[in-house]
Amino acid sequence: MKKLPKLLTLPLALLLLLSLAGCWQEDGGEAVPSPPQKEPGESLPERTAILPERFSLPYLPGRSLDPVTCADGMQQMISSLLYEGLFQLDASFTPQSCLCTGYTRDDEARRYVFTLRSGVLFSDGSPLTGADVKATLDRARLSERYGSRLSGIASISASQDSVTITLHTPNSGFPALLDIPIVKSGTQNQNAPTGTGPYLYEEAGALLVANQSWWQGDGQPADRIPLVETANQDAMLYRFSSHDVQAMTADLTGAVPISTTGSVVCLDAGTTVMQYLGCNVQREPLNNTALRRCLWAGLNRPYLVSAFLSGHGSAAQFPISPASPLYPADLESAYSPEAFSTALADSGYVPEQPLILLVNQENSFKRSIAASLAESFTRAGLPTEMRVLPWEEYMAALTAGDFDLYYGEVRLSADWNLSQLLSPGGTLNYGGWSNPQTSQLIAALAAAGDRTAAARTLCAHLQSQAPILPLCFKSSSVLLQAGVLEGLQPTAAEPFYNLKDCVIHLSEG
């Protein structure tokens, strides 16, 4: 038996809150408060790992594994082993070349030409061509999952070894949107279309089998990965708890609670899902810039992430993930409750009635944070009343502008385009923000050669105007049976991002 690595494990009776639906979705059941976490520096007890005879994953039989249309959760985890994109996003959301070797950009023509990597074969031995990439991207443009992020595309054309994409408007961050998994043209109607990834799907045996045609060569940590049938979420949980499967993805701060027991390793990955407070700038008192700036400074973001999200997120003062090299950390200001109270007093605002803070009832984590914010604002001299509404009523109130503040969540694209959130007519601009300079700076970031400088300028402007109040970026999680899979470093889109660096430990029995 191989020597087990020293891994951080969770106690046997720890309650894990798992959501197998996408973390951007708000529909679902009621959640429960998050489990207590260890204090800084405190070690959690280690337990003897139970090693399996084989490494297995859960799947939904008869459900599509097409990466463009498959269901979130279990199917996406499997499809991440079958398919690859032109790019992969690393942990900082920086695009790394995968099926392409590079690209040229013509800013005047708003055109990109991507050169495909030579020698890439699909799992059936046929070569990857530009036509395959074009066919997948054309389908993705019409899909629910990818349609929004690809809405800036005007046209796509292809040759044998390249793909040309023309945009409606300039976007220097466009490659970050092209981690979309590519399938072989003509196989998209199959249960598992043909891909270029490290594994292929063998339907008859419900197996993932190492792809002998993989362009990265061998290096898969297992030759075969059995797939264990799970009819639904409860069955998946049972399979994981009973060690029938060894890995699963989870949103530990989502709306659907599931508990499990055992010695479990939790690996977090940053996402582009931002939680924030939206301001109704169309009516008093939050049409007052000085008051909004007070609120921006009055948020103890690290405390909220630690206390209410159990650390499954990253505090953020700007609408760009702190993991991104574009995040302007030097612009951050330290939280001080005394400074917050003083700033409120100096603003001259005299409350006539409490602010109304909306939050949807389906997610207890959001309710808890909203309650904490309402209490801290009130304590500082700004009376605030939390109003909890079912999802449909919550959305109706946002659409009608019947609020002062709302607790929001949005999945941003990895090029950090904020136009839907902060531009006039944006589908997520519930607060009614309309500012020509904001729109100009959003467009300037899209067109910028120096994206770091452009992002910093935009964030400094948003800090001064405070149309929204960013709180944090959520994490997604991969849960593993302790001691089984060593070296994994998941990203939000790819649970097995560094597959070739991983080692699987099995029992010798």
Beta strands, then each sheet from edge to edge (+ up, - down):
strand 1: 57-59
strand 2: 87-89
strand 3: 95-97
strand 4: 100-106
strand 5: 111-116
strand 6: 153-158
strand 7: 162-167
strand 8: 199-202
strand 9: 207-210
strand 10: 224-229
strand 11: 247-250
strand 12: 264-279
strand 13: 313-315
strand 14: 355-360
strand 15: 384-389
strand 16: 405-411
strand 17: 468-481
strand 18: 485-486
strand 19: 503-504
sheet 1: 1+ 10+ 9- 8+
sheet 2: 2+ 3-
sheet 3: 4+ 5- 7+ 6-
sheet 4: 11+ 17- 12+ 16- 14- 15-
sheet 5: 11+ 17- 13+
sheet 6: 18+ 19-
end
